[in-house]
Amino acid sequence: MRDLTYPPIVVAAKTAFRILGQRFVITGAENIPAEGGALVAYNHIGYVDFIYGGLAAQPSKRLVRFMAKREIFDHPLGGPLMRSLHHIEVDRAEGLASYQAAIDMLAAGEVVGLFPEATISRSMEVKELKTGAVRLAAEAGVPLVPCVMWGTQRMLTKGHPRDFSRGKTISLTVGEPLHPDGSDPVGETAALRTRMQELLARTIEDYPDGCPPGAWWLPASYGGGAPTPEEAAHLDAEEKRERARRRAEKRARKS
């Protein structure tokens, strides 16, 4: 696949990271294959995750094609950029098209990245996962590589002001590949979540910036101030109802 935009974007991003004085700890990058199709499943803790997630594949000299929601592709500036990077548009109303696009990318030997939690985790823990990741990997016959990141939520996430101040550490931990066969999508998805939870625990414990008690970006189970998974689920439900209300009002105004 011809990439005219992606390489200079990577250079620009790394320049921005240096300007921000950011430090990176990448562990297990050798688990992303140097060639052939692979599906990377990331945890989702902030709005900039897809910018940093691709760094896990840099040691293998791979470019990650992220599956991202349609709204980004609808943006007049973001859309053309996302398409030039060969990312995959996900329309939840037309999921089959995006699923097939990902299959085609994997069959062509590309690395595809997705967030099986589907939405940002307010609790900073690994939420319940959708089964799409294991089904994609099984159908395409490619390894499913779990990867967790930590630190991105400190810059931009739900319910908190942005903070791009200097000196933050971003950690990425890549686990050994899983090889789902699709015979038990629910069970294989549970296994993926368990692996990601283990990787996240290790990443938090080894985080160079430490785990300050009460920090809003730290899970409650670590003594942090983030909502518990149950509290986060309640907040997500409230947000979903509010979005539905705004959509209904917008339709009413149009009619």
Secondary structure as GFF3:
##gff-version 3
##sequence-region A 1 255
A	DSSP	alpha_helix	6	19	.	.	.	ID=ss1
A	DSSP	beta_strand	23	27	.	.	.	ID=ss2
A	DSSP	three_ten_helix	29	31	.	.	.	ID=ss3
A	DSSP	beta_strand	38	42	.	.	.	ID=ss4
A	DSSP	alpha_helix	49	53	.	.	.	ID=ss5
A	DSSP	three_ten_helix	54	60	.	.	.	ID=ss6
A	DSSP	beta_strand	64	69	.	.	.	ID=ss7
A	DSSP	alpha_helix	70	74	.	.	.	ID=ss8
A	DSSP	alpha_helix	78	84	.	.	.	ID=ss9
A	DSSP	beta_strand	88	90	.	.	.	ID=ss10
A	DSSP	three_ten_helix	92	94	.	.	.	ID=ss11
A	DSSP	alpha_helix	95	107	.	.	.	ID=ss12
A	DSSP	beta_strand	111	114	.	.	.	ID=ss13
A	DSSP	alpha_helix	132	140	.	.	.	ID=ss14
A	DSSP	beta_strand	144	150	.	.	.	ID=ss15
A	DSSP	three_ten_helix	152	154	.	.	.	ID=ss16
A	DSSP	beta_strand	169	174	.	.	.	ID=ss17
A	DSSP	alpha_helix	185	205	.	.	.	ID=ss18
A	DSSP	three_ten_helix	220	222	.	.	.	ID=ss19
A	DSSP	alpha_helix	229	254	.	.	.	ID=ss20
###
